[in-house]
Amino acid sequence: MTDVPEGRGDRLSPEQLDALMQDTLGAAIPRPIRWADLDDTTTAKKLVELAKWVHWLGNRYVLDSRELPADWWQHGALIEELSALKGAWDVAYDPTQAASAAADWHMTFYNTRIRLREWVGRLGGSPGERTIHPQGWLDDPDRSGWVADFNAYLSSLTGLNRPD
């Protein structure tokens, strides 16, 4: 069992809190990613994790290019927004959460979609047409060239390729 400081004035360090949560719930607390603090190798690994989730998100909610352009991973603001959204999703859909957490996440998602549209507009993205079909890069990332572009970017950071 994790050592917990005694007394009302004692505070748990983040490491102690994580260990306590691991002992109690069997899982650590999801933490936000501080992208600016990561080295290139860690950035590439975290981007791969985020890309898998973003691909699911884009397909599940049929996001168009006004909210999720194919090159989202080349824009720091979009990485930050999507990473924060994924962190909120990780917490909301944890099995220990109340059912209302999913509804709360959808409100967060609604607000994030507004900010994503603003960012894409500021980054020079074209509004495009709203479609009822997934974008080509979401529907078939290999054939659209998205996987090759993403892997080239990861290689430029570290020489690593995206694991399957």
C-alpha positions in Angstrom: 0.0 0.0 0.0 1.2 3.5 -0.7 2.4 5.6 2.1 0.1 8.6 2.8 1.3 11.5 4.9 -0.5 12.0 8.2 -2.0 15.2 9.4 -4.3 17.8 7.8 -1.6 20.1 6.6 0.2 17.4 4.6 -0.3 17.2 0.9 0.3 14.4 -1.5 2.8 14.9 -4.2 1.6 14.1 -7.7 3.6 10.9 -7.6 2.1 9.9 -4.3 -1.4 10.7 -5.6 -0.8 8.6 -8.7 0.4 5.7 -6.6 -2.6 6.0 -4.3 -5.0 6.0 -7.2 -3.2 3.0 -8.8 -3.6 1.1 -5.5 -7.2 2.2 -4.9 -8.7 2.1 -8.4 -6.1 0.1 -10.4 -5.4 3.0 -12.7 -3.4 6.2 -12.6 -5.1 9.6 -13.1 -4.8 10.7 -16.7 -2.6 13.8 -16.9 -2.5 16.4 -19.6 0.4 16.4 -22.1 2.8 19.3 -21.9 3.9 19.2 -25.5 6.4 22.0 -25.1 8.3 19.9 -22.5 8.7 16.8 -24.7 11.7 15.7 -26.6 11.3 14.8 -30.3 11.1 11.0 -29.6 8.4 11.4 -26.9 6.5 13.9 -29.1 6.4 11.3 -31.9 5.2 8.6 -29.6 2.5 10.8 -28.1 1.4 12.0 -31.6 1.0 8.4 -32.7 -1.3 7.7 -29.7 -3.2 10.9 -30.3 -3.5 10.2 -34.1 -5.2 6.8 -33.4 -7.8 8.5 -31.2 -8.3 11.5 -33.5 -8.9 9.0 -36.4 -11.6 7.3 -34.3 -13.1 10.7 -33.3 -13.2 12.0 -36.9 -14.9 8.9 -38.1 -17.3 8.5 -35.1 -18.5 12.1 -35.3 -18.0 12.6 -39.1 -16.0 15.7 -38.6 -15.3 17.8 -41.7 -12.3 19.8 -42.7 -13.6 22.9 -41.0 -13.0 21.2 -37.6 -10.4 18.5 -38.5 -8.1 19.1 -41.4 -6.0 16.3 -42.7 -2.8 18.0 -41.5 -4.0 18.7 -38.0 -0.8 17.3 -36.6 1.2 20.1 -38.2 -0.5 22.8 -36.2 0.4 23.1 -32.6 -2.9 24.7 -31.6 -4.8 21.8 -33.1 -2.6 19.3 -31.3 -3.2 21.1 -28.0 -7.0 21.3 -28.5 -7.3 17.6 -29.6 -4.9 16.4 -26.9 -7.0 18.2 -24.2 -10.2 16.8 -25.7 -8.7 13.3 -25.6 -7.6 13.8 -21.9 -11.2 14.8 -21.0 -12.5 11.8 -23.0 -10.1 9.4 -21.1 -11.4 10.7 -17.8 -15.1 10.8 -18.8 -15.1 7.3 -20.2 -13.1 5.7 -17.4 -15.2 2.8 -15.9 -15.1 4.5 -12.5 -17.0 7.5 -13.7 -20.7 8.2 -13.3 -22.8 8.0 -16.5 -23.2 11.8 -16.5 -19.4 12.2 -17.2 -20.1 11.2 -20.8 -22.7 13.9 -21.2 -20.2 16.4 -19.6 -17.6 15.3 -22.2 -20.0 16.0 -25.0 -20.4 19.6 -23.8 -16.6 19.9 -23.7 -16.6 18.4 -27.3 -19.2 20.9 -28.4 -17.1 23.8 -27.1 -13.9 22.3 -28.6 -15.5 22.0 -32.0 -16.2 25.7 -32.0 -12.6 26.5 -31.1 -11.3 24.0 -33.7 -13.3 25.9 -36.4 -11.8 29.2 -35.2 -8.3 27.8 -35.3 -8.7 26.2 -38.7 -10.0 29.5 -40.0 -7.1 31.4 -38.5 -4.6 28.8 -39.9 -5.8 29.5 -43.5 -7.9 26.3 -43.8 -10.7 26.5 -46.3 -14.2 26.0 -44.9 -15.1 23.3 -47.4 -18.5 21.7 -47.6 -20.2 19.8 -44.8 -20.4 16.2 -45.9 -22.2 13.2 -44.5 -19.3 11.0 -45.5 -15.9 10.8 -43.7 -13.2 12.8 -45.4 -10.9 10.8 -47.6 -8.0 10.8 -45.2 -10.2 9.5 -42.4 -12.0 6.9 -44.6 -8.8 5.5 -46.1 -5.7 6.9 -44.5 -3.3 4.7 -46.5 -4.7 5.4 -50.0 -5.2 9.1 -49.4 -1.5 9.5 -48.6 -2.2 10.6 -45.0 -0.2 7.7 -43.5 2.8 8.4 -45.7 2.7 12.2 -44.8 2.3 11.4 -41.1 5.2 8.9 -41.2 7.4 11.3 -43.0 6.7 13.9 -40.3 7.5 11.4 -37.6 10.7 10.4 -39.4 11.7 14.0 -39.6 11.5 14.2 -35.8 13.1 11.0 -34.8 13.7 8.6 -37.6 10.8 6.5 -36.3 7.9 5.1 -38.2 4.4 4.9 -37.0 3.8 1.4 -35.4 0.8 -0.5 -36.8 
